[in-house]
Amino acid sequence: MKMSLERLVKLAGLTKGYICKKENSDKAPAFSTLIKIAIGLNN
């Protein structure tokens, strides 16, 4: 099942800009951010 970026940011409690910035960055996000994204993807 595909999830839109808008839905992910809502479920993860992050902003669209932040997700896009991390997608295009060479640096890994903080572990707490990864947890939020994982929880969002699990919904």
Z-matrix of the N, CA and C atoms (Angstrom, degrees):
N
C 1 1.439
C 2 1.528 1 109.27
N 3 1.313 2 116.31 1 133.60
C 4 1.460 3 121.29 2 178.39
C 5 1.521 4 110.03 3 -86.09
N 6 1.333 5 114.88 4 147.63
C 7 1.458 6 120.55 5 177.33
C 8 1.522 7 107.82 6 -124.86
N 9 1.305 8 116.17 7 133.83
C 10 1.469 9 119.76 8 178.59
C 11 1.525 10 109.58 9 -74.76
N 12 1.305 11 114.93 10 156.86
C 13 1.460 12 120.38 11 177.23
C 14 1.521 13 110.20 12 -62.15
N 15 1.321 14 117.12 13 -38.51
C 16 1.463 15 121.22 14 179.68
C 17 1.532 16 111.02 15 -60.83
N 18 1.319 17 116.26 16 -40.92
C 19 1.469 18 119.97 17 179.31
C 20 1.530 19 110.46 18 -68.64
N 21 1.327 20 117.07 19 -42.51
C 22 1.465 21 119.95 20 179.91
C 23 1.515 22 111.36 21 -60.86
N 24 1.341 23 117.93 22 -46.08
C 25 1.462 24 118.93 23 -178.27
C 26 1.526 25 111.10 24 -64.70
N 27 1.307 26 116.87 25 -33.52
C 28 1.468 27 120.18 26 177.71
C 29 1.529 28 110.64 27 -66.92
N 30 1.329 29 116.10 28 -46.31
C 31 1.460 30 120.11 29 -177.93
C 32 1.522 31 112.83 30 -72.42
N 33 1.324 32 117.28 31 -32.78
C 34 1.467 33 120.87 32 -178.47
C 35 1.518 34 112.66 33 -86.52
N 36 1.330 35 117.43 34 -15.15
C 37 1.451 36 120.40 35 -179.45
C 38 1.523 37 112.71 36 73.55
N 39 1.324 38 116.31 37 30.19
C 40 1.462 39 122.08 38 178.74
C 41 1.518 40 109.21 39 -118.31
N 42 1.323 41 116.78 40 172.86
C 43 1.461 42 119.49 41 178.22
C 44 1.524 43 110.33 42 -97.41
N 45 1.307 44 115.27 43 156.25
C 46 1.464 45 121.23 44 177.69
C 47 1.525 46 110.52 45 -60.84
N 48 1.317 47 116.19 46 -41.92
C 49 1.463 48 120.87 47 179.14
C 50 1.520 49 112.27 48 -61.03
N 51 1.332 50 116.31 49 -40.49
C 52 1.466 51 120.71 50 -179.90
C 53 1.526 52 110.90 51 -65.70
N 54 1.327 53 116.79 52 -44.65
C 55 1.465 54 120.62 53 179.21
C 56 1.526 55 110.02 54 -61.89
N 57 1.311 56 117.29 55 -45.71
C 58 1.472 57 121.23 56 179.79
C 59 1.525 58 111.04 57 -62.33
N 60 1.328 59 116.38 58 -41.21
C 61 1.461 60 120.84 59 179.40
C 62 1.528 61 110.31 60 -61.71
N 63 1.318 62 117.41 61 -43.65
C 64 1.463 63 121.44 62 -179.50
C 65 1.528 64 111.48 63 -70.26
N 66 1.314 65 117.04 64 -33.66
C 67 1.469 66 120.75 65 177.01
C 68 1.523 67 111.06 66 -60.45
N 69 1.311 68 116.74 67 -37.20
C 70 1.455 69 122.04 68 -174.64
C 71 1.529 70 113.66 69 -98.49
N 72 1.313 71 117.17 70 7.16
C 73 1.458 72 121.71 71 -177.48
C 74 1.529 73 111.13 72 -98.58
N 75 1.321 74 115.15 73 151.69
C 76 1.465 75 120.61 74 174.23
C 77 1.520 76 111.32 75 -84.63
N 78 1.317 77 116.33 76 -14.11
C 79 1.462 78 120.98 77 -179.07
C 80 1.524 79 110.32 78 -90.22
N 81 1.300 80 115.24 79 141.06
C 82 1.467 81 120.92 80 178.18
C 83 1.527 82 109.50 81 -75.01
N 84 1.323 83 117.09 82 144.69
C 85 1.470 84 119.42 83 175.89
C 86 1.527 85 110.19 84 -71.62
N 87 1.293 86 115.24 85 165.41
C 88 1.466 87 120.74 86 177.24
C 89 1.527 88 109.68 87 -62.43
N 90 1.318 89 115.72 88 152.43
C 91 1.456 90 120.52 89 -179.74
C 92 1.530 91 111.24 90 -58.05
N 93 1.322 92 117.03 91 -38.27
C 94 1.469 93 120.15 92 179.66
C 95 1.533 94 111.25 93 -63.64
N 96 1.322 95 116.76 94 -33.34
C 97 1.465 96 120.98 95 176.90
C 98 1.529 97 110.19 96 -69.24
N 99 1.314 98 116.77 97 -40.93
C 100 1.471 99 120.26 98 177.71
C 101 1.527 100 111.02 99 -61.44
N 102 1.317 101 116.21 100 -38.49
C 103 1.465 102 120.44 101 177.54
C 104 1.527 103 110.31 102 -62.95
N 105 1.330 104 117.28 103 -44.74
C 106 1.472 105 121.21 104 179.30
C 107 1.536 106 110.69 105 -60.91
N 108 1.331 107 116.19 106 -43.31
C 109 1.466 108 119.90 107 179.67
C 110 1.527 109 110.51 108 -65.70
N 111 1.328 110 116.93 109 -42.35
C 112 1.468 111 120.62 110 179.17
C 113 1.535 112 111.14 111 -61.89
N 114 1.320 113 116.28 112 -42.26
C 115 1.463 114 120.07 113 177.84
C 116 1.526 115 110.22 114 -63.67
N 117 1.334 116 116.34 115 -42.65
C 118 1.464 117 120.18 116 177.75
C 119 1.521 118 112.30 117 -61.56
N 120 1.329 119 116.70 118 -42.39
C 121 1.469 120 120.19 119 -179.94
C 122 1.526 121 112.29 120 -69.14
N 123 1.318 122 116.42 121 -25.07
C 124 1.457 123 120.90 122 -179.07
C 125 1.530 124 112.23 123 -76.10
N 126 1.327 125 117.44 124 -16.98
C 127 1.479 126 121.71 125 -178.25
C 128 1.506 127 111.38 126 -84.91
